Amino acid sequence: MRGLSCPDIIVSLLALAVALYFGIATAFNDESNFALFLWRAFAPTTALCVGGYFIIRLTIAKLTKKKLSLGQHALCSLMLIASVLPIARCWRDFVTPPSSNPSASYNLTVLDMNLLGHRDITPMVLPEIRRRLPDIVLLQEVTAEIAATIYDNLKAMYPCQIFDPRPGSYGMATLAKHPCQKLDFVSQGYWVGRPQIIQVTLPDGRSILGVNIHGVHPHALIDSKGDEGLGGKLNNTVFAREQSISEVLSYVRSFSNTPVVMAGDLNATMRNRVYSLIRDAGYEDSWLTTQTLADMIFRGGTWPFPEHGIPRFAAWILRIDFIFSQRLVPLSTEVLPASLGSDHRGLVARFR
């Protein structure tokens, strides 16, 4: 079309890619292609940028009284419509119904963090825990050495400590300041670290469940007889992750009226079906509930780490670590500093 600039063409191609992806994803509900798996995470933000670009383009043309060609008008209109599709499809994630819990008299604080098991970052993390003194601490990637350090340094502040130390990325630890007991839940699913579920008695007398999870990551590539190739293995991994979280949700559901905090490294974003399974089960995403729309979209990233070899501007752009809650009122959520040394940024959330 005459009069189209290079930025117009580039942004138009991005918009069409977003619209095309959402058409494919809606038709096939497919996560077995790794490129689509990654694109799923970035599509809504890209759509907002595309829509914003063309709104600014039209506004500038109007203010400068520059006449746009028919082709330019048509392109702007088409791209604005294309950018609305993914935003509308994801709107449910950004609009959370308000919670109510008028009987609560104690504010609960929860800290979640992946500790990067192959590197000892406890010298940075322990002072942060001491400073904040959360009621419940949920940790992933806990080795035997890290577990011993945590126990020696925090046993006075956290008399309830549940450890499942393992080499590398597979260990877990859950701590509580208040009386607690570990529930006898043994998952049969696929996980990086086996889930831990504790029941804590808060100072106001309420009983609450703390659920610590570390979801299987896409490149685990679980084999299944009859499936071949990367797509088949990735599909098996995604399916295993969904089945595993469904098992946890089913178990927790048996504690009918008990408030729940579930947190950890999900190894999935808001655009993955496992996230929808959790939300559809009645859980609130504390970050979404307590932030502005701009914060929801452009802040809150917990991964990837700059040392993964990615450009600095692309670091911490995805949310794959979450604190979910049920029958609690989220008051605030904060992403912990990157300076704590992990390849994930931790989270701290307060509830009533």
SERO-4910 file (N, C-alpha, C, O; in steps of 0.05 Angstrom, whole numbers):
BEGIN
 pado doro    nc1    nc2    nc3   cac1   cac2   cac3    cc1    cc2    cc3    oc1    oc2    oc3
  Met    A     17    -24      0      0      0      0     18     25      0     38     26     14
  Arg    A     10     45    -15     25     69    -16     24     84     10      3     84     23
  Gly    A     46     96     18     47    113     41     53     98     67     54    111     89
  Leu    A     57     72     66     62     57     90     92     58     97    109     54     80
  Ser    A     98     64    122    126     66    131    135     38    139    119     20    143
  Cys    A    162     36    143    173     10    152    163      2    179    156    -21    183
  Pro    A    161     21    199    149     13    225    120      4    222    112    -15    236
  Asp    A    105     16    204     77      7    200     77    -23    192     61    -39    202
  Ile    A     94    -30    173     95    -57    163    104    -77    185     92    -98    188
  Ile    A    125    -69    200    135    -87    221    114    -92    242    109   -115    250
  Val    A    102    -70    252     82    -73    273     58    -88    262     45   -103    278
  Ser    A     51    -84    237     28    -99    226     34   -129    225     16   -145    231
  Leu    A     58   -137    218     65   -165    218     64   -177    246     55   -199    250
  Leu    A     72   -161    266     70   -170    294     41   -175    302     34   -195    314
  Ala    A     24   -155    294     -4   -158    301    -17   -182    288    -33   -196    300
  Leu    A    -10   -187    262    -21   -210    249    -11   -236    261    -26   -256    263
  Ala    A     14   -236    270     25   -260    283     10   -266    309      4   -289    315
  Val    A      4   -244    324    -11   -247    349    -39   -259    343    -48   -278    356
  Ala    A    -53   -246    324    -80   -255    317    -79   -284    307    -97   -300    314
  Leu    A    -60   -290    290    -58   -317    279    -53   -337    301    -65   -359    302
  Tyr    A    -35   -330    320    -29   -349    342    -55   -355    358    -61   -378    363
  Phe    A    -69   -334    365    -93   -338    382   -114   -353    367   -129   -368    379
  Gly    A   -115   -350    340   -133   -367    324   -126   -396    326   -143   -413    330
  Ile    A   -100   -402    323    -90   -430    325    -95   -441    353   -105   -463    356
  Ala    A    -88   -425    373    -90   -435    401   -119   -440    408   -125   -459    422
  Thr    A   -137   -422    399   -165   -426    405   -176   -451    391   -192   -465    402
  Ala    A   -168   -455    366   -179   -477    351   -168   -504    361   -183   -523    362
  Phe    A   -143   -505    368   -131   -531    375   -123   -534    404   -116   -556    413
  Asn    A   -123   -512    419   -115   -512    447    -89   -527    451    -86   -544    468
  Asp    A    -69   -520    434    -45   -536    431    -21   -522    445    -17   -499    442
  Glu    A     -7   -538    461     18   -529    473     42   -546    466     63   -545    479
  Ser    A     39   -562    445     59   -582    438     81   -570    420    101   -584    414
  Asn    A     79   -545    412     99   -532    396    113   -512    414    101   -494    425
  Phe    A    140   -515    417    154   -498    437    154   -469    429    153   -451    446
  Ala    A    155   -463    403    154   -435    394    127   -423    402    126   -400    412
  Leu    A    105   -438    398     79   -427    406     77   -425    436     64   -407    446
  Phe    A     90   -444    450     90   -444    479    102   -417    489     91   -405    507
  Leu    A    124   -409    477    137   -384    485    120   -360    476    117   -340    491
  Trp    A    110   -361    451     95   -339    440     70   -333    457     61   -311    459
  Arg    A     58   -355    468     35   -352    485     40   -333    508     22   -318    516
  Ala    A     64   -333    518     71   -316    541     72   -286    533     66   -268    549
  Phe    A     81   -281    509     86   -253    501     64   -240    485     63   -216    481
  Ala    A     45   -256    475     25   -246    457      8   -223    468      4   -203    454
  Pro    A     -2   -225    493    -19   -203    503     -4   -176    504    -15   -156    497
  Thr    A     21   -177    514     36   -152    516     42   -141    488     40   -117    484
  Thr    A     49   -159    469     53   -150    442     28   -137    430     29   -117    416
  Ala    A      5   -149    437    -20   -138    426    -25   -110    437    -34    -93    422
  Leu    A    -19   -106    463    -23    -79    474     -4    -59    461    -12    -36    455
  Cys    A     21    -67    456     40    -49    443     31    -42    414     33    -19    405
  Val    A     21    -63    400     12    -58    373    -12    -39    372    -12    -19    357
  Gly    A    -32    -43    390    -54    -25    391    -46      3    399    -56     22    387
  Gly    A    -28      5    418    -18     31    426     -4     46    404     -7     70    401
  Tyr    A     12     31    388     27     43    366      8     56    346     12     79    338
  Phe    A    -13     42    339    -31     52    319    -50     74    330    -58     92    315
  Ile    A    -56     73    355    -71     96    367    -54    121    366    -64    143    359
  Ile    A    -28    119    374    -10    142    373     -7    152    344     -6    176    339
  Arg    A     -5    132    325     -2    140    297    -26    156    287    -22    177    274
  Leu    A    -50    148    294    -74    162    286    -76    189    300    -84    209    288
  Thr    A    -68    190    326    -69    215    342    -51    236    330    -58    259    327
  Ile    A    -26    227    324     -6    246    312    -16    257    286    -14    281    280
  Ala    A    -27    239    269    -38    248    243    -60    268    247    -62    287    231
  Lys    A    -77    264    267    -99    282    272    -89    309    282    -98    330    273
  Leu    A    -70    309    301    -60    334    312    -44    350    292    -45    375    292
  Thr    A    -29    337    274    -13    351    255    -28    356    229    -18    368    210
  Lys    A    -54    347    229    -71    351    206    -59    339    181    -63    349    158
  Lys    A    -45    317    185    -33    303    162    -53    283    152    -64    267    167
  Lys    A    -59    284    126    -79    267    115    -67    239    110    -47    236     96
  Leu    A    -81    219    121    -73    191    116    -87    180     92   -110    187     86
  Ser    A    -73    163     78    -85    150     54   -106    130     63   -108    123     86
  Leu    A   -122    122     44   -143    102     50   -130     76     60   -141     63     78
  Gly    A   -108     69     48    -94     45     57    -84     47     86    -86     27    101
  Gln    A    -74     70     93    -64     74    121    -87     72    140    -85     60    162
  His    A   -110     85    134   -133     84    151   -143     55    154   -149     46    176
  Ala    A   -143     41    132   -153     13    133   -134     -4    150   -143    -21    165
  Leu    A   -108      0    146    -88    -16    161    -90    -10    191    -90    -28    208
  Cys    A    -92     16    199    -95     23    227   -120     10    239   -119     -1    261
  Ser    A   -142     11    225   -166      0    236   -164    -30    239   -172    -42    259
  Leu    A   -152    -43    219   -149    -72    219   -131    -81    243   -137   -100    257
  Met    A   -109    -67    246    -90    -74    267   -101    -69    295    -95    -84    314
  Leu    A   -117    -48    298   -130    -43    324   -149    -66    331   -151    -74    354
  Ile    A   -164    -75    311   -182    -97    316   -166   -123    322   -174   -137    341
  Ala    A   -144   -127    308   -128   -151    313   -116   -151    341   -112   -172    353
  Ser    A   -109   -127    351    -97   -126    377   -117   -129    400   -110   -137    422
  Val    A   -143   -124    394   -163   -127    414   -169   -157    421   -175   -163    443
  Leu    A   -166   -174    401   -173   -203    404   -158   -216    428   -171   -226    446
  Pro    A   -131   -215    428   -117   -227    451   -122   -214    477   -123   -226    498
  Ile    A   -125   -187    477   -130   -173    502   -157   -181    513   -160   -186    537
  Ala    A   -178   -183    496   -204   -191    505   -203   -220    515   -216   -226    535
  Arg    A   -188   -237    502   -187   -265    510   -173   -269    537   -179   -288    551
  Cys    A   -155   -251    543   -140   -253    568   -152   -236    591   -141   -236    613
  Trp    A   -174   -221    585   -183   -202    604   -191   -215    631   -187   -202    652
  Arg    A   -201   -239    630   -209   -253    655   -185   -254    675   -189   -253    699
  Asp    A   -161   -257    664   -138   -260    681   -132   -233    696   -120   -234    717
  Phe    A   -140   -211    684   -135   -185    697   -157   -174    713   -154   -154    727
  Val    A   -180   -188    713   -203   -179    729   -210   -201    749   -221   -222    741
  Thr    A   -204   -196    774   -208   -216    795   -231   -207    813   -231   -184    822
  Pro    A   -251   -224    818   -273   -216    835   -263   -210    863   -245   -224    872
  Pro    A   -273   -190    877   -263   -183    904   -268   -205    924   -289   -218    923
  Ser    A   -249   -209    942   -252   -229    963   -264   -215    987   -263   -191    990
  Ser    A   -274   -231   1005   -283   -220   1031   -277   -240   1052   -282   -264   1050
  Asn    A   -266   -230   1074   -260   -247   1097   -261   -230   1122   -241   -225   1135
  Pro    A   -285   -221   1129   -288   -202   1151   -281   -213   1178   -276   -198   1197
  Ser    A   -280   -240   1181   -274   -251   1208   -244   -251   1214   -237   -256   1238
  Ala    A   -227   -247   1195   -198   -249   1200   -188   -225   1216   -195   -202   1211
  Ser    A   -172   -231   1237   -161   -210   1254   -131   -210   1252   -118   -194   1266
  Tyr    A   -119   -227   1236    -90   -229   1235    -82   -228   1205    -93   -243   1189
  Asn    A    -62   -211   1199    -52   -209   1172    -30   -230   1168    -10   -230   1183
  Leu    A    -33   -246   1148    -15   -268   1142      5   -259   1120     -3   -247   1100
  Thr    A     31   -265   1124     52   -259   1105     65   -285   1095     72   -302   1111
  Val    A     67   -287   1069     78   -311   1056    101   -303   1038     99   -285   1022
  Leu    A    124   -318   1040    147   -314   1023    151   -339   1006    152   -361   1017
  Asp    A    155   -336    980    161   -358    963    186   -352    947    190   -330    937
  Met    A    204   -373    944    228   -368    928    241   -394    919    242   -414    934
  Asn    A    251   -394    895    267   -416    884    296   -409    890    306   -387    883
  Leu    A    310   -427    904    337   -421    915    360   -429    897    383   -426    905
  Leu    A    355   -437    872    376   -444    853    396   -464    866    418   -457    874
  Gly    A    387   -489    868    400   -509    885    430   -513    880    444   -520    899
  His    A    440   -508    856    468   -514    851    487   -491    860    511   -492    858
  Arg    A    475   -470    871    491   -447    881    480   -440    909    456   -437    913
  Asp    A    498   -436    928    490   -430    955    485   -400    958    504   -384    959
  Ile    A    460   -392    957    453   -363    959    441   -357    987    430   -335    991
  Thr    A    443   -375   1006    432   -370   1033    444   -345   1046    429   -333   1062
  Pro    A    469   -338   1042    479   -313   1054    463   -288   1046    462   -269   1062
  Met    A    451   -289   1023    435   -266   1014    406   -269   1022    392   -250   1029
  Val    A    396   -294   1022    367   -299   1026    360   -298   1056    339   -288   1063
  Leu    A    377   -309   1073    370   -311   1102    366   -283   1114    347   -280   1129
  Pro    A    383   -263   1108    377   -236   1119    350   -225   1110    337   -211   1125
  Glu    A    342   -232   1085    316   -222   1075    293   -235   1090    274   -222   1096
  Ile    A    296   -261   1096    275   -274   1112    274   -263   1140    252   -258   1150
  Arg    A    297   -259   1152    297   -248   1180    285   -220   1180    271   -212   1199
  Arg    A    291   -204   1160    280   -177   1159    250   -176   1156    237   -159   1168
  Arg    A    239   -194   1139    211   -193   1134    194   -211   1153    171   -205   1158
  Leu    A    207   -231   1164    194   -250   1183    166   -259   1173    146   -255   1187
  Pro    A    165   -271   1149    139   -281   1139    128   -303   1157    144   -317   1170
  Asp    A    102   -307   1158     91   -329   1173     97   -356   1161    102   -375   1176
  Ile    A     96   -357   1135    101   -382   1121    122   -377   1099    121   -357   1085
  Val    A    142   -395   1097    163   -393   1077    162   -418   1060    164   -440   1070
  Leu    A    160   -415   1033    158   -437   1015    182   -435    996    185   -416    981
  Leu    A    199   -456    997    225   -455    982    227   -479    963    219   -501    970
  Gln    A    238   -474    940    244   -495    921    274   -497    916    289   -478    921
  Glu    A    283   -519    905    311   -524    899    328   -523    924    346   -506    926
  Val    A    322   -540    943    335   -541    969    352   -566    971    341   -588    971
  Thr    A    378   -563    971    397   -586    975    401   -591   1005    391   -576   1022
  Ala    A    415   -613   1011    420   -620   1038    437   -598   1052    432   -592   1076
  Glu    A    456   -586   1038    472   -565   1050    455   -540   1056    458   -528   1077
  Ile    A    438   -533   1037    421   -510   1041    402   -515   1064    397   -497   1080
  Ala    A    391   -539   1065    372   -546   1087    385   -544   1114    373   -533   1133
  Ala    A    410   -553   1116    424   -552   1141    429   -523   1150    427   -516   1173
  Thr    A    436   -506   1130    441   -478   1136    415   -464   1146    416   -449   1165
  Ile    A    393   -470   1132    367   -458   1139    360   -467   1167    351   -450   1184
  Tyr    A    362   -492   1173    354   -502   1199    371   -489   1221    360   -480   1242
  Asp    A    397   -488   1218    414   -477   1239    409   -447   1244    411   -438   1266
  Asn    A    402   -433   1222    399   -404   1225    371   -394   1232    367   -372   1242
  Leu    A    351   -411   1225    323   -402   1229    307   -419   1248    283   -414   1252
  Lys    A    319   -438   1262    304   -456   1279    290   -442   1302    269   -450   1311
  Ala    A    302   -420   1312    290   -405   1334    265   -390   1325    246   -388   1339
  Met    A    266   -378   1301    244   -362   1290    223   -380   1277    199   -373   1277
  Tyr    A    231   -403   1266    212   -420   1252    214   -449   1264    228   -466   1254
  Pro    A    199   -453   1286    201   -479   1299    189   -502   1282    196   -525   1286
  Cys    A    171   -495   1263    160   -515   1245    175   -514   1219    173   -495   1204
  Gln    A    191   -534   1214    207   -536   1189    204   -563   1176    209   -583   1189
  Ile    A    195   -564   1151    191   -589   1137    211   -589   1113    209   -572   1096
  Phe    A    229   -608   1113    250   -609   1092    247   -635   1076    241   -656   1086
  Asp    A    252   -632   1050    256   -654   1032    280   -648   1014    277   -643    991
  Pro    A    304   -648   1026    328   -640   1011    336   -661    991    336   -685    996
  Arg    A    343   -651    967    352   -669    945    373   -654    929    374   -630    930
  Pro    A    389   -669    914    410   -656    898    398   -638    876    375   -643    867
  Gly    A    413   -618    868    405   -601    846    380   -586    850    377   -571    869
  Ser    A    361   -590    832    336   -574    831    313   -587    846    291   -576    845
  Tyr    A    316   -610    858    294   -627    865    284   -625    894    264   -637    902
  Gly    A    298   -610    911    291   -609    939    270   -587    945    266   -569    929
  Met    A    257   -590    968    236   -571    977    239   -566   1007    249   -583   1021
  Ala    A    229   -543   1015    228   -537   1044    205   -518   1049    200   -499   1034
  Thr    A    191   -523   1072    169   -506   1080    172   -500   1110    175   -518   1126
  Leu    A    171   -474   1116    175   -465   1144    150   -449   1153    136   -436   1137
  Ala    A    145   -451   1179    123   -435   1191    131   -425   1219    144   -440   1234
  Lys    A    123   -400   1225    128   -389   1252    110   -400   1273    116   -399   1297
  His    A     87   -411   1264     66   -419   1282     63   -450   1283     75   -463   1266
  Pro    A     48   -461   1301     45   -490   1303     35   -501   1276     16   -490   1264
  Cys    A     47   -522   1267     39   -534   1241     44   -564   1241     59   -574   1257
  Gln    A     31   -577   1222     36   -605   1217     37   -611   1188     23   -598   1172
  Lys    A     54   -629   1180     56   -637   1152     34   -657   1146     31   -677   1160
  Leu    A     19   -652   1124     -2   -671   1117      9   -693   1100     28   -690   1085
  Asp    A     -4   -717   1103      6   -741   1089     -3   -742   1061    -19   -760   1053
  Phe    A      6   -723   1045     -1   -723   1016     23   -732   1001     45   -721   1003
  Val    A     20   -753    985     42   -763    968     32   -763    939     14   -778    931
  Ser    A     44   -746    923     35   -743    895     46   -766    878     69   -775    882
  Gln    A     29   -775    860     37   -795    840     45   -782    814     51   -796    794
  Gly    A     44   -756    812     49   -742    787     78   -735    782     96   -743    798
  Tyr    A     83   -720    761    110   -711    754    114   -683    765     98   -665    761
  Trp    A    136   -680    779    144   -654    791    174   -651    789    188   -671    787
  Val    A    184   -626    791    212   -622    796    218   -629    825    235   -645    831
  Gly    A    203   -616    843    204   -622    872    177   -632    881    157   -620    873
  Arg    A    176   -652    897    151   -664    907    136   -643    924    148   -630    941
  Pro    A    110   -640    919     94   -620    934     95   -625    964     95   -648    973
  Gln    A     94   -604    979     92   -605   1009     67   -590   1017     62   -568   1007
  Ile    A     51   -601   1034     27   -588   1044     27   -589   1075     29   -610   1087
  Ile    A     25   -565   1087     24   -563   1116     -2   -550   1125    -14   -534   1110
  Gln    A     -9   -556   1149    -33   -542   1161    -22   -526   1185    -10   -537   1203
  Val    A    -27   -500   1184    -16   -481   1203    -39   -469   1219    -60   -462   1209
  Thr    A    -35   -466   1245    -54   -452   1263    -44   -424   1268    -23   -421   1281
  Leu    A    -59   -404   1259    -50   -376   1261    -58   -366   1289    -74   -378   1303
  Pro    A    -46   -343   1297    -51   -332   1324    -80   -325   1329    -89   -324   1352
  Asp    A    -96   -320   1308   -124   -314   1312   -142   -339   1313   -166   -337   1313
  Gly    A   -129   -362   1313   -143   -387   1315   -151   -401   1289   -159   -424   1289
  Arg    A   -147   -386   1267   -154   -398   1241   -134   -420   1233   -110   -419   1240
  Ser    A   -144   -440   1219   -126   -461   1208   -123   -455   1178   -143   -448   1165
  Ile    A    -99   -457   1168    -94   -450   1140    -76   -471   1128    -58   -482   1141
  Leu    A    -80   -477   1102    -62   -496   1088    -41   -480   1072    -47   -460   1059
  Gly    A    -16   -489   1074      6   -479   1058     15   -501   1039     23   -522   1047
  Val    A     14   -495   1013     20   -515    992     44   -505    976     44   -483    965
  Asn    A     65   -521    976     91   -514    963     94   -531    939     95   -556    941
  Ile    A     95   -519    915     97   -534    890    120   -526    872    129   -503    874
  His    A    130   -544    856    151   -538    836    144   -555    811    151   -578    809
  Gly    A    130   -542    792    120   -555    769    141   -564    750    162   -552    748
  Val    A    135   -586    736    154   -597    716    157   -576    693    137   -565    685
  His    A    181   -573    683    186   -552    663    183   -565    635    186   -589    632
  Pro    A    177   -549    615    170   -559    588    193   -576    576    187   -596    564
  His    A    218   -568    581    240   -583    568    247   -608    583    268   -621    577
  Ala    A    231   -616    602    235   -643    615    229   -665    594    242   -686    595
  Leu    A    212   -660    575    206   -677    552    201   -706    561    217   -724    555
  Ile    A    179   -710    574    172   -736    584    164   -754    560    147   -747    544
  Asp    A    176   -778    559    170   -797    538    144   -812    544    137   -816    567
  Ser    A    130   -820    523    106   -836    526    105   -855    503    109   -847    480
  Lys    A     99   -880    508     99   -900    486     80   -891    464     56   -885    469
  Gly    A     90   -891    440     73   -884    417     76   -856    408     68   -849    386
  Asp    A     87   -838    425     92   -810    417    121   -807    409    139   -816    423
  Glu    A    125   -794    386    152   -790    377    156   -760    371    138   -745    365
  Gly    A    182   -752    372    189   -725    364    185   -706    387    174   -712    408
  Leu    A    196   -681    383    196   -660    403    168   -653    411    161   -649    434
  Gly    A    150   -649    390    123   -641    396    108   -661    414     94   -653    433
  Gly    A    111   -687    408     98   -707    425    108   -707    453     92   -710    472
  Lys    A    134   -705    457    146   -705    484    137   -680    499    131   -682    523
  Leu    A    137   -657    486    129   -633    499     99   -635    507     91   -626    529
  Asn    A     83   -646    490     55   -649    496     51   -668    521     34   -662    538
  Asn    A     67   -689    522     66   -707    545     74   -692    571     61   -696    592
  Thr    A     94   -675    569    103   -659    592     81   -641    602     75   -639    626
  Val    A     69   -626    583     47   -607    590     24   -622    603     13   -613    623
  Phe    A     17   -645    591     -5   -661    602      1   -671    630    -16   -670    647
  Ala    A     26   -680    634     34   -690    660     33   -668    681     25   -673    704
  Arg    A     41   -644    673     40   -621    692     11   -615    700      6   -609    723
  Glu    A     -7   -616    681    -35   -610    686    -47   -632    704    -62   -625    723
  Gln    A    -41   -657    698    -51   -679    715    -41   -677    744    -55   -682    763
  Ser    A    -16   -669    746     -3   -667    773    -16   -645    789    -22   -649    813
  Ile    A    -20   -622    777    -33   -600    793    -62   -606    799    -72   -599    820
  Ser    A    -75   -621    781   -103   -629    786   -105   -647    810   -124   -646    826
  Glu    A    -84   -664    814    -83   -682    837    -81   -666    863    -94   -672    882
  Val    A    -64   -646    863    -61   -629    887    -87   -614    892    -96   -613    915
  Leu    A    -99   -602    872   -124   -587    875   -146   -604    886   -161   -596    903
  Ser    A   -147   -629    877   -167   -648    886   -164   -654    916   -183   -656    931
  Tyr    A   -139   -658    924   -133   -664    952   -140   -640    970   -153   -644    991
  Val    A   -132   -617    962   -137   -593    979   -167   -587    980   -177   -577   1000
  Arg    A   -181   -594    959   -210   -589    959   -224   -604    981   -246   -596    990
  Ser    A   -213   -626    991   -225   -641   1013   -226   -626   1039   -241   -633   1057
  Phe    A   -209   -605   1042   -210   -587   1065   -229   -564   1059   -220   -542   1054
  Ser    A   -254   -570   1060   -275   -553   1048   -273   -524   1053   -272   -508   1034
  Asn    A   -273   -515   1078   -274   -486   1084   -248   -475   1095   -248   -453   1106
  Thr    A   -226   -489   1091   -200   -480   1101   -187   -461   1081   -185   -468   1058
  Pro    A   -178   -438   1090   -162   -420   1072   -137   -434   1062   -125   -450   1076
  Val    A   -129   -427   1038   -106   -440   1026    -87   -419   1014    -96   -400   1001
  Val    A    -61   -423   1018    -41   -408   1003    -24   -429    988    -13   -447   1000
  Met    A    -23   -427    961     -8   -445    945     12   -429    929      5   -410    914
  Ala    A     38   -436    931     58   -419    918     81   -437    908     85   -460    917
  Gly    A     96   -426    890    120   -440    880    127   -432    852    115   -414    839
  Asp    A    146   -447    841    156   -444    814    139   -462    797    142   -487    797
  Leu    A    120   -450    782    102   -466    766    114   -475    739    103   -493    726
  Asn    A    136   -462    731    148   -468    705    127   -465    682    128   -479    663
  Ala    A    109   -446    686     89   -440    666     80   -411    670     84   -400    692
  Thr    A     69   -399    650     60   -371    651     29   -370    653     16   -391    653
  Met    A     19   -346    654    -10   -342    654    -23   -353    629    -48   -358    629
  Arg    A     -8   -356    607    -20   -365    582    -21   -395    580    -31   -405    559
  Asn    A    -12   -410    600    -13   -439    598    -37   -451    612    -48   -439    631
  Arg    A    -45   -474    603    -70   -486    613    -68   -492    643    -88   -492    657
  Val    A    -44   -499    653    -42   -506    681    -49   -482    699    -61   -486    720
  Tyr    A    -43   -458    690    -51   -434    705    -81   -431    705    -93   -425    726
  Ser    A    -94   -436    682   -123   -435    681   -136   -455    699   -157   -450    711
  Leu    A   -124   -479    701   -135   -500    719   -136   -489    748   -156   -494    762
  Ile    A   -115   -476    756   -114   -465    784   -134   -443    787   -149   -442    807
  Arg    A   -136   -424    768   -155   -402    771   -184   -413    770   -201   -403    785
  Asp    A   -189   -432    753   -216   -443    750   -224   -458    775   -248   -462    780
  Ala    A   -205   -467    791   -211   -480    817   -217   -461    839   -222   -469    862
  Gly    A   -217   -434    832   -225   -414    852   -202   -400    866   -207   -387    887
  Tyr    A   -178   -403    855   -155   -390    868   -150   -362    856   -153   -358    832
  Glu    A   -142   -344    872   -134   -317    863   -104   -316    860    -89   -327    876
  Asp    A    -96   -302    839    -67   -296    835    -62   -270    850    -71   -248    842
  Ser    A    -46   -271    871    -42   -248    889    -31   -224    874    -37   -201    881
  Trp    A    -14   -229    855     -1   -206    840    -23   -191    825    -24   -166    826
  Leu    A    -40   -205    810    -60   -192    795    -80   -177    812    -90   -156    805
  Thr    A    -87   -189    835   -107   -177    853    -98   -152    866   -114   -135    873
  Thr    A    -72   -148    869    -62   -126    885    -47   -105    869    -36    -86    880
  Gln    A    -46   -107    842    -31    -89    826    -48    -73    807    -72    -80    802
  Thr    A    -37    -51    796    -51    -36    775    -49    -51    749    -33    -70    747
  Leu    A    -65    -44    729    -64    -57    704    -37    -56    691    -27    -75    679
  Ala    A    -24    -32    693      3    -29    681     23    -48    695     40    -60    682
  Asp    A     21    -50    722     39    -68    736     34    -97    728     53   -113    725
  Met    A      9   -104    724      2   -132    717     16   -140    691     25   -162    688
  Ile    A     17   -121    672     26   -127    645     56   -124    642     70   -140    630
  Phe    A     67   -102    654     95    -95    648    114   -100    672    139    -98    668
  Arg    A    104   -108    695    122   -113    718    115   -140    729     97   -154    720
  Gly    A    130   -148    750    124   -173    763    138   -197    752    134   -219    762
  Gly    A    155   -194    732    170   -216    721    188   -229    741    202   -215    756
  Thr    A    189   -256    741    207   -270    760    228   -287    746    244   -300    759
  Trp    A    228   -287    719    246   -303    703    246   -293    674    226   -281    667
  Pro    A    266   -296    658    291   -311    662    314   -293    673    312   -269    673
  Phe    A    334   -307    682    358   -295    695    376   -284    673    379   -297    652
  Pro    A    388   -260    677    406   -249    657    430   -268    650    439   -268    628
  Glu    A    439   -284    670    461   -302    665    454   -326    648    471   -342    642
  His    A    428   -329    640    421   -350    622    429   -344    593    424   -360    575
  Gly    A    443   -322    589    453   -316    563    434   -299    546    438   -296    522
  Ile    A    414   -289    558    394   -272    543    402   -243    546    417   -235    564
  Pro    A    393   -226    527    399   -197    530    388   -186    556    368   -195    566
  Arg    A    402   -166    567    394   -154    592    365   -143    592    351   -145    612
  Phe    A    357   -132    569    330   -120    568    308   -142    569    285   -135    576
  Ala    A    315   -167    563    295   -188    563    294   -203    590    279   -222    593
  Ala    A    311   -195    609    312   -209    635    287   -202    651    275   -180    649
  Trp    A    278   -221    668    256   -218    686    230   -209    672    216   -192    682
  Ile    A    225   -220    649    202   -211    633    178   -229    636    156   -221    630
  Leu    A    182   -253    646    160   -272    649    153   -278    678    171   -277    695
  Arg    A    128   -282    684    119   -291    710    115   -321    709     96   -331    697
  Ile    A    133   -336    722    129   -365    725    129   -374    754    125   -398    760
  Asp    A    132   -355    772    130   -360    801    105   -345    811    100   -322    804
  Phe    A     89   -359    827     63   -348    835     57   -353    864     67   -373    876
  Ile    A     41   -336    876     28   -341    901     -2   -339    897    -13   -318    891
  Phe    A    -16   -363    899    -45   -364    896    -58   -367    923    -45   -376    943
  Ser    A    -82   -358    925    -97   -361    951   -126   -367    946   -137   -361    925
  Gln    A   -138   -378    966   -167   -384    966   -177   -379    994   -165   -387   1014
  Arg    A   -200   -365    995   -214   -358   1021   -196   -339   1038   -198   -339   1062
  Leu    A   -180   -323   1025   -164   -302   1038   -166   -277   1021   -173   -278    997
  Val    A   -160   -254   1033   -161   -229   1019   -132   -220   1014   -119   -212   1033
  Pro    A   -123   -220    989    -96   -210    983    -94   -180    988   -111   -165    978
  Leu    A    -75   -171   1003    -71   -143   1010    -49   -130    994    -51   -107    985
  Ser    A    -27   -144    990     -4   -134    975     13   -157    965     14   -178    977
  Thr    A     27   -152    943     47   -171    933     71   -156    923     69   -135    911
  Glu    A     94   -167    929    119   -154    921    138   -174    909    141   -197    919
  Val    A    152   -166    888    173   -183    876    199   -176    890    207   -153    893
  Leu    A    213   -197    900    238   -193    915    261   -183    896    259   -188    872
  Pro    A    281   -171    907    303   -160    890    318   -182    875    320   -205    885
  Ala    A    328   -175    852    344   -194    836    371   -199    850    385   -219    843
  Ser    A    379   -182    868    405   -184    880    408   -207    900    430   -211    911
  Leu    A    386   -222    904    388   -244    923    402   -269    911    408   -288    926
  Gly    A    408   -268    885    426   -288    874    413   -312    860    428   -328    848
  Ser    A    387   -314    860    374   -337    847    369   -330    818    371   -307    809
  Asp    A    363   -351    802    355   -347    774    325   -341    772    314   -338    751
  His    A    312   -341    796    284   -332    798    282   -309    818    298   -308    837
  Arg    A    263   -292    814    258   -272    835    235   -282    853    215   -291    843
  Gly    A    239   -280    879    219   -290    898    196   -270    900    196   -248    889
  Leu    A    176   -278    916    152   -263    920    145   -262    950    150   -281    965
  Val    A    134   -239    958    123   -237    985     95   -226    982     90   -205    969
  Ala    A     76   -239    995     48   -230    994     36   -229   1022     42   -246   1039
  Arg    A     18   -209   1026      4   -207   1051    -26   -211   1047    -37   -204   1026
  Phe    A    -38   -225   1066    -66   -231   1064    -80   -225   1091    -68   -224   1112
  Arg    A   -106   -222   1089   -123   -219   1113   -141   -244   1114   -157   -246   1133
***
